[in-house]
Amino acid sequence: MNEILLGVDPWEQSIPALVWAADEAVRRGLVLRLVVAVPPAHDPLRYDALARRSALGIRAESSIANAEDLVRELHDGLRIATERANGVPATVLRDMAGHAALVVLGSRRPGSVAEMFSESPVIVPLTAQADCPVVVVRAPERIAVHPPTVVVGVDGSESSRAAVAFAVEEASLRAARLRAVWVWPRSVLAHDGDGEEGLAERRRLLAESVAGWAERYPDVAVSEEVLRGHPVEQLALASQESLSLVVGRRGRGGYSGMRLGSTVHGLLHRASCPVITVPLPRREYRTGGTVGRADAPGPSKGSAER
């Protein structure tokens, strides 16, 4: 897992995503692999379908060459690999994600026709299925915000513990503070657990979720907050002053690749900063070795190339 994958859009490359991926590869000491996928023709017997696919192939080659040139302008010494693959983009990137540290995708404005018919078939299933964290970058980072902050959404689940493990390492790499946020939805009807005792219980659970990480990463200042309201609304507000927003992902996407929590799905459209979705850790390789435990620190800074 010594690579960061960047999905290159042959129609409109996302410069913010490219810049984010290149900077992250430098921070982690990893190879940046630029990947463009050319989907198969819907009807390979039709001349216009074959001509369109040929034109798309030419465009893909041009896009990946332009992306590589821009990355080399940004970071001349960065190790770069390029790959053109034939296949459905979401499937190609999902298969490659099993050997990557991160997958980075760009995203246009929400609701656009191009996004509806081009990006959504990539972003949603890949975020739901990939075996590594997926980063969706819609706009340039807010690097001018001080102090630099990484926000992580916490709810006490195993997936949110995996998100905390990733987020604290990311904060360390960015020389940022970590803001751990537990969003407590307001009840329609008041009940015994909705008062001070309920608040105290959630503060306790939040503290347990981040316990131990300050000792493992003493350079990271960790703050804890319990906020009342809708999770998407509160986390989207928090994203306005954040370098990135880290959230956990439940499940593995099933057969459709669409099993994505409503909170994560909402944040992909509403967050103001890059959204990093962290999957449940894989417990074992085929050889039986334990990997990716949510209760263990992430890889050290500057992981070496194979």
C-alpha positions as a Markdown table, in Angstrom:
| # | Residue | x | y | z |
|---|---|---|---|---|
| 1 | Met | 0.0 | 0.0 | 0.0 |
| 2 | Asn | 2.6 | 2.5 | -1.1 |
| 3 | Glu | 0.5 | 4.4 | -3.6 |
| 4 | Ile | -2.2 | 7.1 | -3.7 |
| 5 | Leu | -4.5 | 6.7 | -6.6 |
| 6 | Leu | -6.0 | 9.7 | -8.4 |
| 7 | Gly | -8.9 | 9.1 | -10.7 |
| 8 | Val | -8.4 | 11.2 | -13.8 |
| 9 | Asp | -11.6 | 12.5 | -15.5 |
| 10 | Pro | -11.0 | 12.5 | -19.3 |
| 11 | Trp | -13.7 | 15.2 | -19.7 |
| 12 | Glu | -12.8 | 17.7 | -17.0 |
| 13 | Gln | -9.9 | 17.0 | -14.7 |
| 14 | Ser | -10.4 | 18.4 | -11.2 |
| 15 | Ile | -7.4 | 20.6 | -10.4 |
| 16 | Pro | -8.2 | 20.8 | -6.6 |
| 17 | Ala | -8.3 | 17.0 | -6.5 |
| 18 | Leu | -5.0 | 16.7 | -8.4 |
| 19 | Val | -3.3 | 19.2 | -6.1 |
| 20 | Trp | -4.6 | 17.5 | -3.0 |
| 21 | Ala | -3.5 | 14.1 | -4.2 |
| 22 | Ala | 0.0 | 15.3 | -5.1 |
| 23 | Asp | 0.5 | 17.2 | -1.8 |
| 24 | Glu | -0.7 | 14.1 | 0.1 |
| 25 | Ala | 1.7 | 11.8 | -1.7 |
| 26 | Val | 4.5 | 14.1 | -0.8 |
| 27 | Arg | 3.4 | 14.2 | 2.9 |
| 28 | Arg | 3.2 | 10.5 | 3.1 |
| 29 | Gly | 6.2 | 9.7 | 0.9 |
| 30 | Leu | 4.1 | 7.6 | -1.5 |
| 31 | Val | 3.9 | 7.1 | -5.2 |
| 32 | Leu | 1.1 | 9.0 | -7.0 |
| 33 | Arg | -0.6 | 6.9 | -9.5 |
| 34 | Leu | -2.7 | 8.7 | -12.1 |
| 35 | Val | -5.4 | 6.4 | -13.4 |
| 36 | Val | -7.9 | 7.0 | -16.3 |
| 37 | Ala | -10.4 | 4.3 | -17.3 |
| 38 | Val | -12.1 | 4.1 | -20.6 |
| 39 | Pro | -15.5 | 2.3 | -20.4 |
| 40 | Pro | -16.5 | -0.3 | -23.0 |
| 41 | Ala | -18.8 | 0.6 | -25.8 |
| 42 | His | -22.4 | 0.0 | -25.1 |
| 43 | Asp | -23.0 | -1.6 | -28.5 |
| 44 | Pro | -19.6 | -2.6 | -30.0 |
| 45 | Leu | -21.2 | -3.5 | -33.3 |
| 46 | Arg | -22.3 | 0.1 | -34.0 |
| 47 | Tyr | -19.9 | 2.3 | -35.8 |
| 48 | Asp | -20.8 | 5.5 | -33.8 |
| 49 | Ala | -20.2 | 3.7 | -30.5 |
| 50 | Leu | -16.8 | 2.5 | -31.6 |
| 51 | Ala | -15.9 | 5.9 | -32.9 |
| 52 | Arg | -17.0 | 7.5 | -29.6 |
| 53 | Arg | -14.9 | 5.1 | -27.6 |
| 54 | Ser | -11.9 | 5.8 | -29.8 |
| 55 | Ala | -12.3 | 9.5 | -29.3 |
| 56 | Leu | -12.6 | 9.0 | -25.6 |
| 57 | Gly | -9.4 | 6.9 | -25.6 |
| 58 | Ile | -7.6 | 9.8 | -27.3 |
| 59 | Arg | -9.0 | 12.2 | -24.8 |
| 60 | Ala | -8.0 | 10.0 | -21.9 |
| 61 | Glu | -4.4 | 9.8 | -23.1 |
| 62 | Ser | -4.3 | 13.6 | -23.4 |
| 63 | Ser | -5.9 | 14.1 | -20.0 |
| 64 | Ile | -3.5 | 11.8 | -18.1 |
| 65 | Ala | -0.5 | 13.4 | -19.9 |
| 66 | Asn | -1.7 | 16.9 | -18.9 |
| 67 | Ala | -2.3 | 15.8 | -15.3 |
| 68 | Glu | 1.2 | 14.3 | -15.1 |
| 69 | Asp | 2.8 | 17.6 | -16.5 |
| 70 | Leu | 0.9 | 19.6 | -13.9 |
| 71 | Val | 2.0 | 17.3 | -11.0 |
| 72 | Arg | 5.6 | 17.6 | -12.1 |
| 73 | Glu | 5.3 | 21.4 | -12.1 |
| 74 | Leu | 4.0 | 21.2 | -8.5 |
| 75 | His | 6.4 | 18.6 | -7.1 |
| 76 | Asp | 9.3 | 17.9 | -9.4 |
| 77 | Gly | 10.7 | 15.1 | -7.3 |
| 78 | Leu | 7.4 | 13.2 | -6.7 |
| 79 | Arg | 7.3 | 9.6 | -7.9 |
| 80 | Ile | 4.5 | 9.4 | -10.5 |
| 81 | Ala | 3.0 | 6.4 | -12.3 |
| 82 | Thr | 0.3 | 6.6 | -15.0 |
| 83 | Glu | -2.1 | 4.0 | -16.1 |
| 84 | Arg | -4.8 | 3.8 | -18.7 |
| 85 | Ala | -7.2 | 1.0 | -18.1 |
| 86 | Asn | -10.2 | -0.4 | -20.1 |
| 87 | Gly | -13.3 | -0.9 | -18.0 |
| 88 | Val | -16.0 | 0.8 | -16.0 |
| 89 | Pro | -14.2 | 3.6 | -14.0 |
| 90 | Ala | -15.7 | 2.7 | -10.6 |
| 91 | Thr | -14.9 | -1.0 | -11.1 |
| 92 | Val | -11.3 | -0.3 | -12.2 |
| 93 | Leu | -10.6 | 2.0 | -9.2 |
| 94 | Arg | -12.3 | -0.3 | -6.8 |
| 95 | Asp | -10.1 | -3.2 | -7.8 |
| 96 | Met | -7.0 | -1.1 | -7.6 |
| 97 | Ala | -8.0 | 0.3 | -4.2 |
| 98 | Gly | -7.2 | -3.0 | -2.5 |
| 99 | His | -3.5 | -2.2 | -2.9 |
| 100 | Ala | -3.6 | 1.6 | -2.3 |
| 101 | Ala | -3.3 | 3.8 | 0.7 |
| 102 | Leu | -5.9 | 6.3 | -0.6 |
| 103 | Val | -8.1 | 6.9 | -3.6 |
| 104 | Val | -8.7 | 10.6 | -4.5 |
| 105 | Leu | -11.6 | 11.7 | -6.7 |
| 106 | Gly | -12.6 | 15.2 | -8.0 |
| 107 | Ser | -16.2 | 16.3 | -8.0 |
| 108 | Arg | -18.0 | 19.1 | -9.7 |
| 109 | Arg | -20.8 | 21.2 | -8.2 |
| 110 | Pro | -23.7 | 19.2 | -6.9 |
| 111 | Gly | -26.7 | 18.7 | -9.1 |
| 112 | Ser | -25.0 | 19.4 | -12.4 |
| 113 | Val | -25.9 | 17.4 | -15.4 |
| 114 | Ala | -22.3 | 16.3 | -15.9 |
| 115 | Glu | -22.1 | 15.0 | -12.3 |
| 116 | Met | -25.4 | 13.2 | -12.6 |
| 117 | Phe | -24.4 | 11.3 | -15.7 |
| 118 | Ser | -20.6 | 11.1 | -15.3 |
| 119 | Glu | -19.4 | 11.3 | -11.7 |
| 120 | Ser | -22.1 | 9.8 | -9.6 |
| 121 | Pro | -21.6 | 6.3 | -11.1 |
| 122 | Val | -18.0 | 6.6 | -9.8 |
| 123 | Ile | -18.1 | 8.5 | -6.5 |
| 124 | Val | -21.0 | 6.8 | -4.8 |
| 125 | Pro | -20.2 | 3.1 | -5.5 |
| 126 | Leu | -16.4 | 3.6 | -5.0 |
| 127 | Thr | -17.0 | 5.4 | -1.7 |
| 128 | Ala | -19.3 | 2.6 | -0.6 |
| 129 | Gln | -17.1 | -0.3 | -1.7 |
| 130 | Ala | -13.4 | 0.6 | -1.7 |
| 131 | Asp | -11.1 | -1.2 | 0.7 |
| 132 | Cys | -9.1 | 1.9 | 1.4 |
| 133 | Pro | -10.1 | 5.5 | 2.4 |
| 134 | Val | -11.7 | 7.5 | -0.4 |
| 135 | Val | -11.2 | 11.3 | -0.6 |
| 136 | Val | -13.7 | 13.4 | -2.6 |
| 137 | Val | -12.4 | 16.9 | -3.3 |
| 138 | Arg | -14.9 | 19.4 | -4.6 |
| 139 | Ala | -13.0 | 22.7 | -4.0 |
| 140 | Pro | -9.5 | 23.9 | -3.1 |
| 141 | Glu | -8.5 | 23.4 | 0.5 |
| 142 | Arg | -8.9 | 26.2 | 3.0 |
| 143 | Ile | -5.3 | 26.4 | 3.9 |
| 144 | Ala | -5.6 | 30.0 | 5.2 |
| 145 | Val | -7.8 | 28.9 | 8.1 |
| 146 | His | -6.0 | 29.0 | 11.4 |
| 147 | Pro | -5.4 | 26.9 | 13.4 |
| 148 | Pro | -5.4 | 24.2 | 10.7 |
| 149 | Thr | -8.0 | 21.6 | 11.7 |
| 150 | Val | -9.1 | 18.1 | 10.7 |
| 151 | Val | -12.6 | 17.2 | 11.8 |
| 152 | Val | -13.7 | 13.7 | 12.5 |
| 153 | Gly | -17.3 | 12.6 | 13.0 |
| 154 | Val | -17.7 | 10.1 | 15.9 |
| 155 | Asp | -20.7 | 8.0 | 16.9 |
| 156 | Gly | -19.0 | 5.2 | 18.9 |
| 157 | Ser | -19.3 | 2.6 | 16.1 |
| 158 | Glu | -16.4 | 0.5 | 14.8 |
| 159 | Ser | -16.4 | 2.5 | 11.6 |
| 160 | Ser | -16.0 | 5.8 | 13.5 |
| 161 | Arg | -13.1 | 4.3 | 15.5 |
| 162 | Ala | -11.5 | 3.6 | 12.1 |
| 163 | Ala | -12.2 | 7.2 | 11.1 |
| 164 | Val | -10.5 | 8.5 | 14.3 |
| 165 | Ala | -7.4 | 6.3 | 13.7 |
| 166 | Phe | -7.1 | 7.8 | 10.2 |
| 167 | Ala | -7.9 | 11.3 | 11.2 |
| 168 | Val | -5.4 | 11.6 | 14.0 |
| 169 | Glu | -2.6 | 10.4 | 11.7 |
| 170 | Glu | -3.8 | 12.9 | 9.0 |
| 171 | Ala | -3.8 | 15.7 | 11.6 |
| 172 | Ser | -0.2 | 14.8 | 12.5 |
| 173 | Leu | 0.9 | 14.8 | 8.9 |
| 174 | Arg | -0.7 | 18.2 | 8.4 |
| 175 | Ala | 0.6 | 19.7 | 11.7 |
| 176 | Ala | -3.1 | 20.3 | 12.5 |
| 177 | Arg | -5.3 | 19.9 | 15.5 |
| 178 | Leu | -8.0 | 17.2 | 15.6 |
| 179 | Arg | -11.6 | 18.2 | 16.3 |
| 180 | Ala | -13.7 | 15.1 | 17.3 |
| 181 | Val | -17.4 | 15.9 | 16.9 |
| 182 | Trp | -20.3 | 13.8 | 18.1 |
| 183 | Val | -23.6 | 15.0 | 16.7 |
| 184 | Trp | -26.6 | 14.2 | 18.9 |
| 185 | Pro | -29.9 | 14.5 | 16.9 |
| 186 | Arg | -32.7 | 16.3 | 18.7 |
| 187 | Ser | -35.6 | 14.0 | 19.7 |
| 188 | Val | -39.1 | 14.7 | 18.4 |
| 189 | Leu | -40.5 | 13.7 | 21.8 |
| 190 | Ala | -38.6 | 14.4 | 25.0 |
| 191 | His | -37.6 | 11.4 | 27.0 |
| 192 | Asp | -35.4 | 10.6 | 30.0 |
| 193 | Gly | -32.2 | 10.2 | 27.8 |
| 194 | Asp | -32.5 | 13.6 | 26.2 |
| 195 | Gly | -31.3 | 15.7 | 29.2 |
| 196 | Glu | -28.1 | 16.3 | 31.1 |
| 197 | Glu | -27.6 | 12.6 | 31.7 |
| 198 | Gly | -27.9 | 11.9 | 28.0 |
| 199 | Leu | -25.4 | 14.6 | 27.2 |
| 200 | Ala | -23.0 | 13.3 | 29.9 |
| 201 | Glu | -23.2 | 9.8 | 28.4 |
| 202 | Arg | -22.4 | 11.0 | 24.9 |
| 203 | Arg | -19.4 | 13.0 | 26.2 |
| 204 | Arg | -18.2 | 9.8 | 27.9 |
| 205 | Leu | -18.6 | 7.8 | 24.8 |
| 206 | Leu | -16.8 | 10.4 | 22.7 |
| 207 | Ala | -13.9 | 10.5 | 25.2 |
| 208 | Glu | -13.6 | 6.7 | 25.0 |
| 209 | Ser | -13.6 | 6.9 | 21.2 |
| 210 | Val | -10.5 | 9.2 | 21.1 |
| 211 | Ala | -8.8 | 7.9 | 24.2 |
| 212 | Gly | -5.1 | 6.9 | 23.8 |
| 213 | Trp | -4.5 | 8.8 | 20.5 |
| 214 | Ala | -3.1 | 11.9 | 22.2 |
| 215 | Glu | -0.4 | 9.7 | 23.8 |
| 216 | Arg | 0.4 | 8.0 | 20.5 |
| 217 | Tyr | 0.4 | 11.4 | 18.6 |
| 218 | Pro | 1.6 | 13.9 | 21.2 |
| 219 | Asp | 2.0 | 16.6 | 18.5 |
| 220 | Val | -1.8 | 16.6 | 17.8 |
| 221 | Ala | -4.1 | 18.6 | 20.0 |
| 222 | Val | -7.4 | 16.9 | 20.3 |
| 223 | Ser | -10.7 | 18.7 | 21.2 |
| 224 | Glu | -14.0 | 16.9 | 21.8 |
| 225 | Glu | -17.5 | 18.4 | 21.2 |
| 226 | Val | -21.0 | 17.1 | 21.4 |
| 227 | Leu | -23.3 | 19.1 | 19.1 |
| 228 | Arg | -27.1 | 19.0 | 18.9 |
| 229 | Gly | -28.8 | 18.9 | 15.5 |
| 230 | His | -28.8 | 16.9 | 12.3 |
| 231 | Pro | -25.5 | 15.1 | 11.6 |
| 232 | Val | -25.2 | 16.4 | 8.0 |
| 233 | Glu | -26.0 | 20.0 | 8.9 |
| 234 | Gln | -23.6 | 20.1 | 11.9 |
| 235 | Leu | -20.7 | 18.3 | 10.2 |
| 236 | Ala | -21.2 | 20.5 | 7.0 |
| 237 | Leu | -20.9 | 23.6 | 9.2 |
| 238 | Ala | -17.8 | 22.2 | 10.9 |
| 239 | Ser | -16.3 | 21.5 | 7.4 |
| 240 | Gln | -16.3 | 25.3 | 6.6 |
| 241 | Glu | -13.3 | 25.8 | 8.8 |
| 242 | Ser | -11.5 | 22.5 | 8.2 |
| 243 | Leu | -8.7 | 21.1 | 6.1 |
| 244 | Ser | -10.7 | 17.8 | 5.7 |
| 245 | Leu | -13.7 | 16.0 | 7.2 |
| 246 | Val | -13.2 | 12.4 | 8.1 |
| 247 | Val | -16.1 | 10.0 | 8.5 |
| 248 | Gly | -16.5 | 6.2 | 8.9 |
| 249 | Arg | -18.4 | 4.0 | 6.5 |
| 250 | Arg | -20.6 | 1.2 | 7.5 |
| 251 | Gly | -20.9 | -2.0 | 5.4 |
| 252 | Arg | -19.1 | -3.0 | 2.2 |
| 253 | Gly | -21.6 | -1.8 | -0.4 |
| 254 | Gly | -23.4 | -5.1 | -1.1 |
| 255 | Tyr | -24.0 | -6.1 | -4.7 |
| 256 | Ser | -25.2 | -2.7 | -5.9 |
| 257 | Gly | -22.4 | -0.7 | -4.4 |
| 258 | Met | -25.0 | 1.8 | -3.1 |
| 259 | Arg | -25.1 | 1.0 | 0.6 |
| 260 | Leu | -23.8 | 4.3 | 1.7 |
| 261 | Gly | -25.0 | 5.9 | 5.0 |
| 262 | Ser | -27.3 | 8.9 | 4.6 |
| 263 | Thr | -24.9 | 11.1 | 6.6 |
| 264 | Val | -22.0 | 10.3 | 4.3 |
| 265 | His | -24.0 | 10.7 | 1.2 |
| 266 | Gly | -25.3 | 14.1 | 2.4 |
| 267 | Leu | -21.8 | 15.3 | 3.3 |
| 268 | Leu | -20.4 | 14.3 | -0.2 |
| 269 | His | -22.8 | 17.0 | -1.5 |
| 270 | Arg | -22.7 | 19.6 | 1.3 |
| 271 | Ala | -19.3 | 19.6 | 2.9 |
| 272 | Ser | -17.1 | 22.6 | 2.1 |
| 273 | Cys | -13.8 | 20.7 | 2.4 |
| 274 | Pro | -12.5 | 17.4 | 1.2 |
| 275 | Val | -14.5 | 14.5 | 2.6 |
| 276 | Ile | -12.5 | 11.3 | 3.6 |
| 277 | Thr | -14.6 | 8.2 | 4.0 |
| 278 | Val | -12.8 | 5.4 | 5.9 |
| 279 | Pro | -14.0 | 1.8 | 5.6 |
| 280 | Leu | -14.1 | -0.8 | 8.3 |
| 281 | Pro | -10.6 | -2.2 | 8.6 |
| 282 | Arg | -9.8 | -5.5 | 6.9 |
| 283 | Arg | -9.0 | -8.0 | 9.6 |
| 284 | Glu | -6.8 | -10.4 | 7.7 |
| 285 | Tyr | -4.9 | -10.9 | 4.5 |
| 286 | Arg | -5.3 | -14.3 | 2.8 |
| 287 | Thr | -2.1 | -15.4 | 4.6 |
| 288 | Gly | -3.9 | -14.8 | 7.9 |
| 289 | Gly | -1.9 | -11.8 | 9.2 |
| 290 | Thr | -3.8 | -9.2 | 11.1 |
| 291 | Val | -3.9 | -5.7 | 9.5 |
| 292 | Gly | -5.7 | -2.4 | 9.7 |
| 293 | Arg | -7.1 | -2.7 | 13.2 |
| 294 | Ala | -9.1 | 0.3 | 14.2 |
| 295 | Asp | -7.7 | 0.3 | 17.7 |
| 296 | Ala | -4.1 | 0.5 | 16.5 |
| 297 | Pro | -2.1 | 3.5 | 15.2 |
| 298 | Gly | -2.0 | 4.0 | 11.5 |
| 299 | Pro | 1.2 | 3.7 | 9.4 |
| 300 | Ser | 4.1 | 5.9 | 10.3 |
| 301 | Lys | 4.8 | 9.1 | 8.5 |
| 302 | Gly | 6.7 | 8.8 | 5.2 |
| 303 | Ser | 5.9 | 5.2 | 4.5 |
| 304 | Ala | 8.6 | 3.7 | 2.2 |
| 305 | Glu | 8.1 | 2.6 | -1.3 |
| 306 | Arg | 8.3 | -1.1 | -1.9 |
